Amino acid sequence: MSAKLSGRTLFAAVYGDPVEHSLSPAMHNAAYAALEMDRAYGAFHVGAQKLREALRAVVALEMLGVNLTVPHKERAARILPKLSDEARLLRSVNCVINREGVLHGDNTDARGLETDLRGKQVDAAGKAVVIAGAGGAAASAVLACIRMRAGRIVIANRTQARAAALMRRFARVRGVCAIEAKPISVLTNSTLMGQAALIINATSAGLRGEEFALDYAAAPSDCVFYDLSYARQPTPFLMPAVALERRSYDGAGMLAGQGELAFELFNRRPPPPGVMPAALMHYLGRD
């Protein structure tokens, strides 16, 4: 954040409900400080019924833009008149950019996840990927895995009809691989788990204290477990994988990746390399 706010300071922010836990301000303000830019990033509590008004405020206050988190991503995609192709495909917006008074909706989640997976040398090319969940986070995971040229994607969800709807949405995407919709019980299928190169949790079940019925031991020794959620300690989804000494990652890297992309969209220049991830890891106690 700039050392001294002034009448010339330009602002960006994150809207959410809740939003107090967000580490986006720490990342963006670290980048502003490193670049000595007279800009600042805040966090605003915006209830679901106030989203339309809060988006109008972005234009009225001449803000650079805003990131969106729960519960606003899907509704914003229905409100905003201009959407990127990616936001339209995902039916979700996590980044709203103010361009001369016109709001543009984009979604950087899939790109952030892909960047993090590639950076961690995760190889999904031609291999089987299992994704638990069928909501907006799962959609981003499916798109990232398509771009990583996965050979097979299995979407497992409690409501199989939702998994099937997500499967159909991506059926015509260029470069799409075989996508299957399965009930959540498939996570205990030792044959499928034995073929998986990457297993992604795109649900919030673990953070709600629910146990994961998943055959961790059946997965190959080089299988990667990735939770889109993140916390200071391993998430409930990751703990059994950690105990088995499998490669395990949470979504902190994805958060940093999508944040760097959002920074560039807001400011028309990239952040300094490594600054935003370092700020995030510091606040998570991992530096």
N, C-alpha and C positions, 0 to 999 in steps of 0.2 A: 504494500500500500504506500502511496506517496507520503512522505514524511509530514506534509502539511496540506490538508485539503483546502481548496480554494474555490472561487467562483468559476474557475476554468477546468476543474477536475471533471473528468468524464467517468461515468459509472456503468458497471455491469453487475449482474446479481444472479442468484439462484432462487427460484420460487418453489415452495414445497409445503406439505402438511403431513408430517412434521418436517422441520428444516433445521432445527437447532443442532442436530448431529452432523450437518454437512461439513465436509472438509474442503469443498471447492473454494471457499474464500481463502483458505491458507495457501492453496496451490496458485491461484491466479494472482493474489497480492504479492507472493514471493517473486513471480515473474515480472510484475510491474516494478517492484523494488530493484530487481537486477537490471532492468532496462532503464531505470530512472524515468519512468513515464508518469505523467500527472493523471493517473487513472486509479480507480479503486473498485473492488468487487465486494458486494455484501450478500447477505442471506435474508430473505423476507418470507415470513409466514403468510401464505396465501391459501385460504380455504377453497374448497372445490367450487363453491358458488361465486367466488370473487375472481376467478381466473380471467374472464373476459375483461373486467374492469382493470385488473392488474396488467394485462397485455396492452390495453390502451394507454396506460401510464408510461410504458416504455417509449412510446412516440411522444407523449406530452412532455416528458422529462428529458427527452433527447438522450436516452440511454443508448449504450452501444448494443445491448441485447441482454437476454437472460437465458440461463439454463433452466430446465424444468425437471422436476423429480416427482415422485408419488404425491398426489394422484392425478397429475395433470397431463401426462404425455399423450394419452390417447385422445382426450378431449381437445387438446390444442390442435391435433391433426384435423379435427372436424371444424375448428373455428377459423384457422388461418387461411387466407385466400391463396397464398403462394407457398407451395411445398416443393422440396427437392424430390427427385425421383426416389431416393432412398427412404425419405420420410413417408412418401406415398405408399411404397411397397410395405414398409413396416407398420403403417397406420399409426405412427407414433412420432412425436417430436420431443427432443430433449434439448434443442438449441434453437432459440429465436433470435434472428439477427435483424437489427434496425438499419435499413439502407435508405437514407434520405427520407425517413418517415414512412417507409413501407416495410412491413414485417415479413420476413422469410423464415419458414420453418424447415429445419434440417434435423437429422438424427445421426450422431457420431458414435453411437454405442457399438454397432457392428464393426466399424473401422477401428475403434479403440480396442475391442476384443481381439480382432485379427492382428493388430500391431503387437499386442502383448503376447499372444501365442507364438507369433513368429520370433519375437525377441527372446522368448524362452526356448527356442529351438524345438517347438512342438511340431511334429510332422504328421499331418492328417491325410496327405495325398494318397488317394487310392485305398484308404483304410476306413474302418467302421467307426462311427462316432455315435454315442448315445447321449441324448439331451433329455433331461428330466424337466417337465413343465411344458406349457403350451401358450403362455401369455406373451406380453411384449418383450420380456427379456429373452425368452426362448426364440422368438422370431429373429432377434439380433444375432443370437448364437447360430441359428440355422444359416443365416446369410453369411456370417463370418466363415463357417465351415464349408459352404459352397465355394467361396472365394479361395479357400485353402485346398480346393480340389479333393475334398473327401470322397471316397468311393461309395459310401453308404451312410445315410443319416437315419437314425431311429429316434422318433419323438415319442417319449413315454409320458403319459399324463393320467391322472385319476379319472378324468372324463375323456374317454377315448375320442368322442365326437369332436372335442376341441383340438385334439392332436391331428385328427383327420382334416379339419378345416385349415389348420396351419400348413399341413402337407400340401393341400390343394393350392393354397396361395402361392407357393413357391414352385409349383409344377412347371410353369412356363418361363422361369428365370433362365437366362442364358448360362450354359455351363452346368446346369443342375445335375446332380447325381441321383441315385436311387434314394427316395425318401419314403419312410414307412411310419405309420401311426400305430402305436401299441398301447395297451393298458399299462398302468404304472407297475403292475405285478411283474412285468417283463424284466425289471431290474434284479429279480432273483433268479432269472434264467441263466444257469451256469454256461450254457452253450453260447448265448449272445454275449454275456460278459467276457467269456474267454476269447472273443473275437475283437473286442473293443480296444482301439488305440487311444481314445479320448472319451472321457465321461464328464459331462458338464451338468452341474446343478443350476437350473434356471428357475427354481422355486424358492419360496421363503420358508419352507417347512422346517428346516433345521433351526432357523433363528426363532421360530415359534416354540421350540422345545420338542418338536416331534422327532422320533427316531427314523432313520432311513433303513428301509428294508431293501438292502442291496447286497449282492454277493460279491463283496470286495475281493475275497480270496481267489475267486475264479478268474479275475482279470489278469491279463499277462503282466509279467514283472515290469515291463516297460510302459504299461498303460499310464496315462496322465489323468489325474483327477483335478477338475477345475470348478470352483464355486464362484458364481457371479456375485455373491454377497462377500462382504469382507468384515473383518473385525481385528482387534488387537491379538487375539489368540485364534488358533485353528477353529474353523466353524464345525458344528456337529457333523456336517457332511464330510468334511475332510479328516476328522480325527481318526476314524478307522483306517483310512488310507495312510496317514502318517504313521500309525502303529505298525502297519505292514511295510513301512519304508518305501512306499511308492511315491513317485513324483506328484506333488500336491501344491496347488496354487489357489489363492483366493482372488477376488475381483479388484483388489487394490490397483494392480497394474492396468486393468481395463479402465478404471476410473481415471487414472493419470493419463492414459492414452486419449480417451475421449475429451478430457479437459484440455489437453494440448491442442487438439483439433478445434475445440470451441474457442480457445484463446485466439487462434489464428483467424477464425471467422469473425470474431468481434473486432479485432484490432488490425486486420489485414497485414499481419506479420507474425511469424512463428515465435514462440517463447524461446528463451535461451535453452539450449540442450541440457536436459537433466535437472533443471531447477524445479519444475513442478513435481516430478516424481520424488525428488529429495525432500521437498516440503511435506508431501503426503506421508512418506515413510517416517519422517521425524515425528509427526503428530500421532502416528500409529505405534511409536516406540520401537521402530525397526532400524534406526540408523546406528 
